[in-house]
Amino acid sequence: MRLLLDAPSMNSLRMHTLRQPAKQILQLEFISALLYVLLISAFAMPATIHCFTYERSTGKAINGVEVIAVCQGETQVIIGPATTDANGECDLRNIPVGQWQIVAVKIGYAVAIALVNVNEGDEEISISLPIEPMPVLKGKVSTASGKPLPQAPIDVSVKGEMIEMHCTVQTDDNGNYNLWLGAQTKIMVGDKALTNMPSQEIKALSLRARGEALSGCKLRIEARFSGYKAFFTDVEIPKGAMETEVNITLIPLGGQILGKLLNQHGEPIEGASLLLRSLTSGESLIARTDENGSFQFNGVEAGRYLLTLRDVERPAKVVLQPK
């Protein structure tokens, strides 16, 4: 009497009386083969994906590229990142069987994605990931007096034939900014954010060309920051240029000067004309009093001013220091 594994169910051991030696041999061979397959499946080694990143237009290897493997399923699985070396190479290890997206991210470059199928028995898979740099506008954001605006969120609109973008850029401690022209990628890997555009948040993007194809384009730049007048300028990206300097000068909106004009009896004077003249620039503003004697000057920048009551018998003058 011998015990044999019942192959169809694999859940229980059944007793068979082997009366034919040939049948016994066939059953033993079948069971051995089945156990071998099960053992191979259970202990299959995960694969390594060898990645090579290079610049699409030049073929030059790119170092410092962060590469991850992403598997989309009921739960997203991310393996990595691995960082390319001076030869543009890195390895993603312990990749299980399945379909994976290999994503390459580097600051200032358009993201590169490759689809890889890892099959049983695969030990190493080699792939190439071409990436291309994005054109960048860069410069300094400062006030009219030349004082930089550090750590300031600047709302910027870029409009041209090939691109329309609305975004926020954050200046650094010295008021410098970088604004990349292209699509943004941001992937959270644990507590770390992989992004190709740090200190930039795109709100809307319409892109009809990318990379070097944007060189030679004419762009209309608009920049806004709370408490300052909007800044406008026209820029043409030079042919073949990937960096274009655009310095942004913001002028304060200024404050208001409010008041009332009364006669010696404390009664309001309606329709009186007042002139406010800057002692720095010489520019003047005019306001008239309403039925309550109230007047208002808007858009007054910081400085010293001369306020003149123009059309009464005895004009009065006063120097103000608006805040």
Stockholm file with secondary structure:
# STOCKHOLM 1.0

chainA/1-323         MRLLLDAPSMNSLRMHTLRQPAKQILQLEFISALLYVLLISAFAMPATIHCFTYERSTGKAINGVEVIAVCQGETQVIIGPATTDANGECDLRNIPVGQWQIVAVKIGYAVAIALVNVNEGDEEISISLPIEPMPVLKGKVSTASGKPLPQAPIDVSVKGEMIEMHCTVQTDDNGNYNLWLGAQTKIMVGDKALTNMPSQEIKALSLRARGEALSGCKLRIEARFSGYKAFFTDVEIPKGAMETEVNITLIPLGGQILGKLLNQHGEPIEGASLLLRSLTSGESLIARTDENGSFQFNGVEAGRYLLTLRDVERPAKVVLQPK
#=GR chainA/1-323 SS CEEEECTTTCSSEEEECCCCHHHHHHHHHHHHHHHHHHHHHHTCCCEEEEEEEEETTTCCBCCSCEEEEEECSSSCEEEEEEECCTTSEEEEEEECSEEEEEEEECTTBCCEEEEEEECTTCCEEEEEEEECBCCEEEEEEEETTSCBCTTCEEEEEEEESSEEEEEEEECCTTSEEEEECSCCCEEEETTEEEESSTTEEEEEEEESCCGGGGTTCEEEEEEECTTBCCEEEEEECCTTCSEEECCEEECBCCEEEEEECBCTTSCBCCSCEEEEEETTTCCEEEEECCTTSEEEEEEECSSCEEEEECSSSSCCEEEECCC
#=GC SS_cons         CEEEECTTTCSSEEEECCCCHHHHHHHHHHHHHHHHHHHHHHTCCCEEEEEEEEETTTCCBCCSCEEEEEECSSSCEEEEEEECCTTSEEEEEEECSEEEEEEEECTTBCCEEEEEEECTTCCEEEEEEEECBCCEEEEEEEETTSCBCTTCEEEEEEEESSEEEEEEEECCTTSEEEEECSCCCEEEETTEEEESSTTEEEEEEEESCCGGGGTTCEEEEEEECTTBCCEEEEEECCTTCSEEECCEEECBCCEEEEEECBCTTSCBCCSCEEEEEETTTCCEEEEECCTTSEEEEEEECSSCEEEEECSSSSCCEEEECCC
//
